[in-house]
Amino acid sequence: QKEVEQDPGPLSVPEGAIVSLNCTYSNSAFQYFMWYRQYSRKGPELLMYTYSSGNKEDGRFTAQVDKSSKYISLFIRDSQPSDSATYLCAMWDYKLTFGKGTLLTVNP
Amino acid sequence: DTAVSQTPKYLVTQMGNDKSIKCEQNLGHDTMYWYKQDSKKFLKIMFSYNNKELIINETVPNRFSPKSPDKAHLNLHINSLELGDSAVYFCASGQGADHEQYFGPGTRLTVT
């Protein structure tokens, strides 16, 4: 079993939709949980991170961590075409371990 | 005002050659990293350096040798390039607990 599992998609939604992106993990030592956004042919960009179980909100983005289920989510409200990118979950113990990324397309 | 920069952006070379990729960060961070992203977009850590000291070496072939002349620079030298080395290589930097890492734009290496 891989340490971090992420559905690669692709995921295609209409503009304005609520998007849900998810990852599961197996390593209980992970302490921080990150979401990165990567546009085509660009470097990953840190969107947000959480430390403990619960929710963290930043504008249209909400990150959710459930440590008991080893499950993290990123919700995007009122999705925009500019949100079209690959979203990578990442988890940290002493290094970052990434999921394989989910390709999201938001159609105008 | 690029925070993490890499050169070159593209690198096309033949098998067996030796090449280097350079990385510089102006964020004042203590730790720098090299990551490899393969054709399936899977991003995996290769090395990390903290204040010029090697901290993480993720079972990378010894054809890959990182060098950190100072804490703002981390270069990657690759000897005897192989087809399987074709990938995008990202430099990143971080501070403190290092879970917050900031990535450069990547170097797309193609070995023919």
Interface residues (C-beta under 8 A of the other chain):
Chain A: P8 Q31 Y32 M34 Y36 Q38 R41 K42 G43 P44 E45 L46 Y49 T86 L88 W92 Y94 K95 L96 T97 F98 K100 G101
Chain B: V4 K40 K41 F42 L43 K44 I45 S48 I56 E58 F90 A97 D98 H99 E100 Q101 Y102 F103 G104 P105 G106 R108
